[in-house]
Every structure is written in C-alpha cells, then in structure tokens.
Amino acid sequence: MRLQRVSVIAPFANPDVNPETFVATFHGWVRDKTLGGLPIDVARYNHVPEGPGTVLIGFEGDYAVETSTGVPALRYTLKRENQGSVAELVSLAVGRLQQAAAAIASETGEAVDLGTVTVRIADKLVAPNTEQGRELVQADAVAAVAATVGFNDPTVAIGTLDPRDPITIVVTAPGAVGAAV
C-alpha cells in the first residue's frame, strides 16, 4: 500500500494557545532549517473558524498549529508518495511531530500533549474509510504510535465511517513516556 497523505495530530497542553503566535516561530524554522526537509513558506489561515490555523508548508510535509477540532493542536502531514509500510510512515510522521513539539517547547515554552495522538489517513483510493479500509491500516498505525511515543497499553478510539472523511484513529495513553514535551 502506497500512502501519500498521513497526518498525525497532538493537542497543546494549554487550550488557549493562539495559532497566530506561531507565525514567527515557523518563519524561523524556514530560515534556520530547524527540522530538516525542505521548508517552503508559512501560510496563515487563522481567520477560518476551526481551520488549518498557521501552516508551515514543506516539500515533504506540512506542520500546522490548527484548531480543526476546536482544540489547538500541532499537526504534521506527510504529503508525497512515500516508500514504506503503514507502520513505517506513521512512525516517520510521529517522529517529525515529536521533533516539532520539542522545538516549540524550547522556543515558546508551549507544551504539546503527546499522550493523545490522532492519526488520519486521507488516501481514500488505497485506504477508503470503510471497515475494510480501516482493517488495512489500524493495527499498524496503533502499533507505530505506541512504539514511537512509548505507550505501553494504549486505548484506541475510531472516527466515523463516513466515506467522505479520512480514516481517523485516536491513540491515547495518559501518563505515557513523553506525554508532555
């Protein structure tokens, strides 16, 4: 299975985080090449209610401080054809999310709660949001999050089966190693 769009999302510990405050941080990451890869530009969508917020657009993937669920969160999205299994791609995305969370914590003092990680697979042609599509990715996605973040016994919640939505898997382990970066 060749996935192109794998997103991982973790909420901020502070529910009052304003995505607008990360514009300068993301511009600094572009200038200093803080996280590797090829960062391209920063876009501001903070005027969109429950929208993508502040986005660092990159060639390989995008970072965003978003409010799409009504709660401020940090999101990383792989967006190119990537080689590897579901587990490898989710692990790669979670690793990049962890790096961004650590950079945010050191630069702004804001913590990202890695005790809850949401995985979204938006490749509807190869992994449609159906029971069969979910069976193709769920076990590997949960195992990858657990291994990368250090969850011992995670709980799993599943999003809707609406075929218009991406497959969504929420992996939670309160008090997990690295829960607050």
N, C-alpha and C positions, 0 to 999 in steps of 0.2 A: 504494500500500500504506500503510495507516494503522497504524503500530505504537504500542502503548501501553507495553510493558514492555521497555526496552532497558537492560541493565546493562553497566557496564564496571568491570573489576577490575584492580588492580595490587598486587603483593606489597610488603610492607615490606622494606627492606634488612636490618633486624635481625629474624631469625627468632624472637627471644624476646619480641617485643612482646606485651604483655598487653592485650586489648581493654578490660578493666575500667578501665585507666588513662585511657581517652578519655571516660569519663562526664562528668567536669568540663569537658573541652575542648568537647564537644558542647553541654553546657548553656550554656557561654559563647557559643557560636555562635548559639544560640537567643536569648539575652539581647541580644547585640550585633548581631544580624542580619549576621554576618560574611560570609556567602556569598550574600546576596540570596535571592530567593524568599520563601516563607512557611514558616519552620520551625515545627513544632508541638510536638514533645515528644521526649524521649530515652527509649529502652527498653533494658533490659539483659537479654540472653539468654545471658550468659556461662556459665550453668550447663548449657547444651545443648552436648554434645560436637560439635565440628565444625559449630557452628551459626552463626546470624547475628551473634553477639557483641554489640557495642554499636551501637545504631542511632539515628540522628537522623532522625526521621520528619518529612517535609515535605509540603506540599500538592502541589508539582510533582514532587518526587522525594525519595528517601531516601539518606542517607550511612550507611555502616556500616564498622566495623572488625570483620572477620569471620575465622573460621577454618574455613570450609566445606570447603576443600581440604586442611586440615591445616597450612597455612602462613598466618600472619597477613597479611591483605590489606586494602586500602581499596577499597570498592565504592561506586559511585554508580548508582542506578537511576531512570530516568525512569519515571513511573507513571501518567501521564494521557494521554488521547488527544492526540497531538501532531501538528502540521502539519509536513510536510516529508518529504523523501526519506529513505531508509535512511541515506545518507551524511550528510545534514544532522543527523539525530537522533543518530547515533553521534558525529559531531563535537561536537554540543552536550553530550552525556554525557561525552565525554573532556575537553572544556574544563572542565566542572564538577569532574571528578575531579582535573584539574591544579590548579584553584583550591584544592580541599580539601587536596591534597598540599602545596601551598605554605604554606597556613595551619598545617597540622600541623607542618611543618618549622620554621616560625618560632616556633610556640608551645611545641612539645615537644622539638624537636631530632631527632625521628624522621624518617627519610627514606623516601619511597615510591619504589620502583624502577619508573620509567615505561619501562624498556627491555623490559618484557613487559606487554602489555595484553590481557586476556581480554574478549571481547565475548560477551554472552549475549542472545539474542533469545527471549523467553518467550511471544511471541504465537503460540500453536500453531494458531489458526484461520487466520490470514493467512500465517504463515510456519512451517509444520509442520517438525519435524525429520526431513526426508526429503531425498533427493538434490535433488528439485525445489525444495523449500523453501530449502535451502541455496543453490542457484543464484540464487535471488531476492535474497539478501542478502550473500553472501560477498564478492564483488568490491568492492561499495560500502563495506562495513564495513571491509575491509582498507585500502582507499584512504583512508577517512576517518581511521582511526587513524594511518596513515603520515603524512598531511598535517598533522594536528593536533599530533602529538607530534614530528614531524621525522625519521621513519625514512626512510632512503634506499633500502635494499634489504631489506625485512622478510622473515622466514621466517614461514610460516603452518602451524599445526597445527590439526586439526579434532577436535572431540569425537566422541562416539559417535553413531550413527544410531538410537539407541533413541528411539522416538516419545514416550516418557514424559519424556525430558529436553529441555531447551531447546536450540536451535541454539547451539553453543559454538565460537568461533573464537579461537585464541590467536595474537596477532601479536607477534613478537619481533624486536628489533634491538639486540643487545648493543652497548653503546657509543654508542647513539643520542643525539642532542642532547636534553638534558633528561632523561637516563636516571635520574638520582638527584636528586630535588628536595630 
